[in-house]
Amino acid sequence: MPEKLTPDQVRERLEQLSGWELSDNSIVKSYQFENYYQTMAFVNSVAWVAHQMNHHPNLEVGYNRCVVWYSTHDAGGVTEIDLQAASRVEALGGL
């Protein structure tokens, strides 16, 4: 099982990920889009990343926004794989 990182370790790593924050034992970022089509394209891209990594975020989807939450439930908080997944989502560039 992956090891849960301390809040300080998470905050230090999040300095490398623009807009991501630590919240309730998860890392989270809200992405804004111009329309529903762009939002859903992003959601599908996040789903592809999740499938490739076998690590799935919680998503909160609206017309022109998507909030991405990562946490490793088995570890009870944020682990290295959450940060790696967030980095890959960030590389999508908000499409």
N, C-alpha and C positions, 0 to 999 in steps of 0.2 A: 504494500500500500504506500502511496506517495506520502511524504512527510509534510505536514502543515507548516507553513512559514509564519514567522512572527509578524505582527503588524508593522514593525520597523523594517523588516526585510522586504515586505510587500511594498511599503511606501518608497523605499529606496529604488526598487526595481521599476515602480510606476513612473519614476522620473524620466524613463526612457520611452514611455508610452503616452503620447499627448492626449489629454482629456480623460484618461482613465482614473477612477477614484476607488478607494477602499470604502465599502459600505456593507455593514451587517455580515461580516465574514465572507464577502464576495468582492470581486472587482467589477466595476460597472462603467459603461460609457453609453451616452445617448448620441445617435447619429441622426442628422436632419437631411431631408431630401426635398426636391421640388414637387414630387408627385407620387402617387401610389405605385406606378410602374417602377420607378427608381427604387422605392422602398422594397418592393417585392424582389427586384433583381438582387439587391443587397442581401435580403433574407435568404434567398436561394444560394448565394455565394457563401454565406456563413454556414448554411447547412452542408455545403460541399466540404468546407474546411472541417466541420465537426465530424463528418463521416470519415474523412481521411485520417483524422487524429483519434477517432473513436472516443471523443470527449465533447460533450454536448452542452451548450449554454442554455440558460433560460432567455427567452426573447419576449419582449413586450412590443407588439407591432401596432402602429397606427397608420393613418393615411400617408403622412409624410415624415414619419420618424420610426426608428427602431432602437430600443434600449437593449443592450447586450449585458448579461450577467454571467460571470464565470465563478464557480466554486467547486471544489472537489468534495462531494457530500460524504464519501467514506472517510475522509480525513477531517471533516468538520471545519473546513475553511479553505483558504487559498494555498495552492501548491504550485510547484514549478510548471506543471502542465497547464494550469490556468493562465499563467503569464505567457507561455509559449503560444497558446491558442489565441490569446488577446493580441499578441504580436502579429500572428498570421491574419487575423481579422483586420488589424490596423493596416497591414500591407495591401488590403483590398482598396484602401484609399477612399472609403466611403463611396466608391464607384463614381 
